[in-house]
Amino acid sequence: MRGRKRPRVQRVAQRRTRSSLMSVTFLLCLLLLSSTSRTTSALRILLTNDDGLDKPGLQTLRRRLIQDGHDVFVYATAADRSGISASVQLSVPFVPLEDQQTIVVGPPATCVIAGLSLMNTTTTTTTASSTADSTTTIATNFAVGPPDVVIVGISDGFATGAQTLHSSSVGAALTAMGRGFPTIVVAGLSTNPTIVVQEVYYAYVADFTARLLTQWVATIPLEDMAPGAGLKVTYPPLQPEDVIGVQLAKNGDDAPLSFGYTPSTADPTLWQVSPVMNEDEQVDPDSETALVDAGYVSILPITSSFVLPERQFNVRYILTLRRMLRGVDP
């Protein structure tokens, strides 16, 4: 994403200055959330991702949310399950771990469904005992109640434009929103050459996500939030001091990067996915693609039907989000 030619980025930035859709007041964040007292009540959070439960993005975000006093329950895959959208699995093995974490052997959308089910159910697992004619029943109580918020991330790698259709993270978010839960899906790109230390980058993104959550539920209380409201957060592969600001985005129809299949160099009988650059694509200056490329944190309002044109969103909600983002420092 960051490998595109600089002149094109400059043209995008220049187009941004002429755009009337987004307020220029977002160019600089006027209030620092880091100095705001964290008075938001503790939330019960279902946390998942598409990279795997042990990945640093999820674990860094988990620790940061717990630091703010939230009750975090992790239901995530054991391995990378990227690029499979909102696919589900009919039979779901799961492995309870310590510290309210559970491996779900299935895709991310399945992790959300399983997590919502297990948090509301006393699950009984039957295992074979040492004797041939009897079994031992192990009861594990997951009945903690439904989550207040579902968070998906931090995913390493983000999808914008048409690529979003294939995103497992967005698929998991849509699954949660379709069941009426407020949801934040957040992604970054720690493998970009501009990121020197992956763990430090994730700490930046996790801190931003936690502060955004605090601001979101403080600005729009959960009881007043529309069922299934969501925010899609894309953090650019930059150090915080190099991030220009935080901007409300819209989902552009086109993106300069798409995917195709080419013969594998290791095995000519296999075809492997490979990126395809579309340098001639015209990118909307207020799209996620353009904003992230220009150095902004992109915040895209989404719904359970994914995303609607801005004119179809509740105008008051959009204005509220714009005011809210003035208080979010990248």
Sequence and secondary structure as in RCSB ss.txt:
>XXXX:A:sequence
MRGRKRPRVQRVAQRRTRSSLMSVTFLLCLLLLSSTSRTTSALRILLTNDDGLDKPGLQTLRRRLIQDGHDVFVY
ATAADRSGISASVQLSVPFVPLEDQQTIVVGPPATCVIAGLSLMNTTTTTTTASSTADSTTTIATNFAVGPPDVV
IVGISDGFATGAQTLHSSSVGAALTAMGRGFPTIVVAGLSTNPTIVVQEVYYAYVADFTARLLTQWVATIPLEDM
APGAGLKVTYPPLQPEDVIGVQLAKNGDDAPLSFGYTPSTADPTLWQVSPVMNEDEQVDPDSETALVDAGYVSIL
PITSSFVLPERQFNVRYILTLRRMLRGVDP
>XXXX:A:secstr
 TTS HHHHHHHHHHHHT SSS GGGGS  S GGGS   S   EEEEE SS TTSHHHHHHHHHHHHTT EEEEE
E SS  TT TT   SS  EEE STTEEEESS HHHHHHHHHHHTTSEEEEEEE SSTT EEEEEEE      SEE
EEEEEES   GGGGGG HHHHHHHHHHHTT  EEEEEE TTSTT S HHHHHHHHHHHHHHHHHHHHHHS GGGS
 TT EEEEE  SS GGG  EEEE B  S  SEEEEEEE SS TT EEEEEEE TT    TTBHHHHHHHTEEEEE
EEBTTB   GGGS HHHHHHHHHHHTT   
